[in-house]
Amino acid sequence: MKRLLISILGALFVLSLALSGCSSSSSDSDGSNGNGDPLTIGSWRTEDKAAYEKIIEAFNEEYPDIKVEFKPSKNTEYDTILNTGLQSGEGPDIIQLRPYAPGMELAKAGYLEPLDDLEGIDVFSEETMKAATSDDGKVYGVPLSLNSAQMYYNKKIFEKHGLEEPKTWEEFISLNEKLKEEGVTPIALGTKEGWLLSLTHSIVGPAHYGGNEFVDAITSGEKTFKSDEFISSVEAMDELKQFFPDNYEGLGMEDIRTLFFTEQAAMFPLGSWEIEVLREMNPDLDFGFFPMPSATGKKPTMTTWVDGSYGLNVNSDQKENAKKFLQFMTTEKFAKLFSNELSRIPAVPGVQTDDELVTAMAEASNDYSTPYLMLVHFNKGNPTTKSTLETELQGMYLDKLSEQDVATKLQENAETYYDPFQ
């Protein structure tokens, strides 16, 4: 009798453990946070927190039992915090991924769940999906937005000095000269932070190397970084330094942004994501943008690329809930909210925005698009060719390297991994 009682108690104990386990795992699939922890979203965009609260509120209209928390880190600390978490089997459930090769390195390391079967993922174009597709051909991210890089300008300063948007490179140089002669800093740019230089080259460079025609030639191996067209793009970067602020070698992002929004500088080369920041800094700032006019008689250019995407942590214990949120990110409802709250161009196609400047930027991007060459095609290697450009341009601005030296360093770097250069 005693042996029978022990057997019954043992069976009840095993059954209780099984039920406990079922409770923990099934709560995810039934649309609630099983362990009480919220579904977490990691990002480098601390400035987007208020907008995501509204986005999460919209998501909760359909899934009220799924708690979601947007947990951004500082841009400069994000990669370190994320990698440390992933290496210890943790990290956010949903991960904002850097576009193209850097983001896909996480997939190669086994930290991301493939999303090829995610409902709604097929709304994106094949070109857009390249930013979130790894070498194994699988999709690991839901594209978030389309970025463009262009020259912003202060409309009041242009009007005061009788200037108009330039249509040729010569006109662009002339208006810089006029502004400088009349005591206005023409271009807010510093060389302290390398990424500002590769971004500015992405705006200025296509005007000199010939836009998409050269991109096709260099990505096929027909041209190289030592070709005359590319060297002329580096020479243009050097030519513009006479229009930078005093002591530009020590200026970083915060410094040059301040110069522009306080109306001390007339132009500001930066990305489309900066619109909302500038408006917050100075609500009265009246600014526009122009595509970069060509120096070779071709069409003007707007540099474009797919910005970060959102991936799924392979170790998440809330995969089903995470997929519901990722699916929400493929919808027009999300895209409209994202665009209106953040003044950004959403990756979901065909979504109209309520912002005239964003709409104009999206239209110009369609008409004059050329890819961010270094980010889309040459963001590989160790160091990457993109970061090599940043370092070598900094050396050029310190008069330690010539334009030809910069081009040679890039070519040597790219030859270490780029098949068409082998």
Secondary structure, 3 states (H helix, E strand, C coil): CHHHHHHHHHHHHHHHHHHHHHHHHHHHHCCCCCCCCCEEEEECCHHHHHHHHHHHHHHHHHCCCCCEEEEECCHHHHHHHHHHHHHCCCCCCEEEECCCHHHHHHHHCCCECCCCCCCCHHHCCHHHHHHHECCCCCECCEECEEEEEEEEEEHHHHHHCCCCCCCCHHHHHHHHHHHHHCCCEEECCCCCCHHHHHHHHHHHHHHHHCCHHHHHHHHCCCCCCCCHHHHHHHHHHHHHHHHCCCCHHHCCHHHHHHHHHCCCEEEEEEECCHHHHHHHHCCCCCEEEECECCCCCCCCEEEEEECCEEEEECCCCCHHHHHHHHHHCCCHHHHHHHHHHHCCEECCCCCCCCCHHHHHHHHHHHHHEEECHHHHCCCCCCCCHHHHHHHHHHHHHCCCCCHHHHHHHHHHHHCCCCHHHC
